[in-house]
């Protein structure tokens, strides 16, 4: 996986994208 955990802010953004994809 991409090193998104390095930045907390990035992690939140990543979750947001994942959540958006799930919502479809």
N, CA, C and O atoms as CSV, one atom per row, in Angstrom:
chain,resi,resn,atom,element,x,y,z
A,1,UNK,N,N,0.846,-1.212,0.000
A,1,UNK,CA,C,0.000,0.000,0.000
A,1,UNK,C,C,0.877,1.257,0.000
A,1,UNK,O,O,2.064,1.192,0.321
A,2,UNK,N,N,0.303,2.362,-0.350
A,2,UNK,CA,C,1.081,3.615,-0.375
A,2,UNK,C,C,1.373,4.060,1.063
A,2,UNK,O,O,0.606,3.760,1.978
A,3,UNK,N,N,2.478,4.771,1.252
A,3,UNK,CA,C,2.816,5.231,2.622
A,3,UNK,C,C,1.960,6.437,2.984
A,3,UNK,O,O,2.463,7.554,3.103
A,4,UNK,N,N,0.676,6.204,3.156
A,4,UNK,CA,C,-0.212,7.317,3.528
A,4,UNK,C,C,-0.253,7.469,5.047
A,4,UNK,O,O,-0.572,8.540,5.565
A,5,UNK,N,N,0.072,6.386,5.756
A,5,UNK,CA,C,0.051,6.432,7.218
A,5,UNK,C,C,1.076,7.413,7.753
A,5,UNK,O,O,0.977,7.852,8.899
A,6,UNK,N,N,2.069,7.763,6.926
A,6,UNK,CA,C,3.109,8.690,7.414
A,6,UNK,C,C,2.474,10.012,7.822
A,6,UNK,O,O,2.908,10.643,8.785
A,7,UNK,N,N,1.459,10.426,7.098
A,7,UNK,CA,C,0.808,11.708,7.429
A,7,UNK,C,C,-0.623,11.446,7.885
A,7,UNK,O,O,-1.421,10.875,7.142
A,8,UNK,N,N,-0.939,11.858,9.087
A,8,UNK,CA,C,-2.300,11.647,9.603
A,8,UNK,C,C,-3.322,12.300,8.672
A,8,UNK,O,O,-4.354,11.711,8.352
A,9,UNK,N,N,-3.019,13.516,8.248
A,9,UNK,CA,C,-3.954,14.229,7.366
A,9,UNK,C,C,-4.183,13.412,6.096
A,9,UNK,O,O,-5.311,13.288,5.620
A,10,UNK,N,N,-3.111,12.864,5.562
A,10,UNK,CA,C,-3.234,12.071,4.327
A,10,UNK,C,C,-4.114,10.854,4.594
A,10,UNK,O,O,-4.919,10.460,3.751
A,11,UNK,N,N,-3.951,10.265,5.779
A,11,UNK,CA,C,-4.742,9.069,6.102
A,11,UNK,C,C,-6.233,9.422,6.090
A,11,UNK,O,O,-7.050,8.674,5.554
A,12,UNK,N,N,-6.570,10.544,6.674
A,12,UNK,CA,C,-7.992,10.932,6.702
A,12,UNK,C,C,-8.497,11.119,5.280
A,12,UNK,O,O,-9.616,10.732,4.942
A,13,UNK,N,N,-7.650,11.719,4.459
A,13,UNK,CA,C,-8.060,11.955,3.069
A,13,UNK,C,C,-8.239,10.608,2.362
A,13,UNK,O,O,-9.172,10.424,1.579
A,14,UNK,N,N,-7.348,9.688,2.646
A,14,UNK,CA,C,-7.424,8.370,2.007
A,14,UNK,C,C,-8.733,7.669,2.394
A,14,UNK,O,O,-9.401,7.068,1.553
A,15,UNK,N,N,-9.082,7.760,3.674
A,15,UNK,CA,C,-10.334,7.132,4.138
A,15,UNK,C,C,-11.520,7.793,3.444
A,15,UNK,O,O,-12.483,7.129,3.060
A,16,UNK,N,N,-11.431,9.106,3.293
A,16,UNK,CA,C,-12.533,9.841,2.645
A,16,UNK,C,C,-12.723,9.322,1.221
A,16,UNK,O,O,-13.848,9.120,0.765
A,17,UNK,N,N,-11.619,9.112,0.537
A,17,UNK,CA,C,-11.704,8.617,-0.847
A,17,UNK,C,C,-12.286,7.208,-0.855
A,17,UNK,O,O,-13.132,6.880,-1.687
A,18,UNK,N,N,-11.832,6.394,0.065
A,18,UNK,CA,C,-12.324,5.016,0.112
A,18,UNK,C,C,-13.820,5.019,0.413
A,18,UNK,O,O,-14.587,4.276,-0.199
A,19,UNK,N,N,-14.223,5.854,1.354
A,19,UNK,CA,C,-15.638,5.933,1.732
A,19,UNK,C,C,-16.462,6.393,0.531
A,19,UNK,O,O,-17.556,5.888,0.280
A,20,UNK,N,N,-15.918,7.356,-0.203
A,20,UNK,CA,C,-16.650,7.887,-1.373
A,20,UNK,C,C,-16.794,6.774,-2.402
A,20,UNK,O,O,-17.854,6.627,-3.009
A,21,UNK,N,N,-15.758,6.004,-2.601
A,21,UNK,CA,C,-15.824,4.928,-3.598
A,21,UNK,C,C,-16.869,3.900,-3.179
A,21,UNK,O,O,-17.593,3.364,-4.017
A,22,UNK,N,N,-16.943,3.630,-1.878
A,22,UNK,CA,C,-17.919,2.640,-1.395
A,22,UNK,C,C,-19.330,3.159,-1.623
A,22,UNK,O,O,-20.226,2.402,-1.996
A,23,UNK,N,N,-19.522,4.456,-1.396
A,23,UNK,CA,C,-20.860,5.044,-1.580
A,23,UNK,C,C,-21.277,4.916,-3.040
A,23,UNK,O,O,-22.442,4.672,-3.353
A,24,UNK,N,N,-20.281,5.091,-3.938
A,24,UNK,CA,C,-20.568,4.980,-5.366
A,24,UNK,C,C,-21.773,5.849,-5.713
A,24,UNK,O,O,-22.185,5.901,-6.872
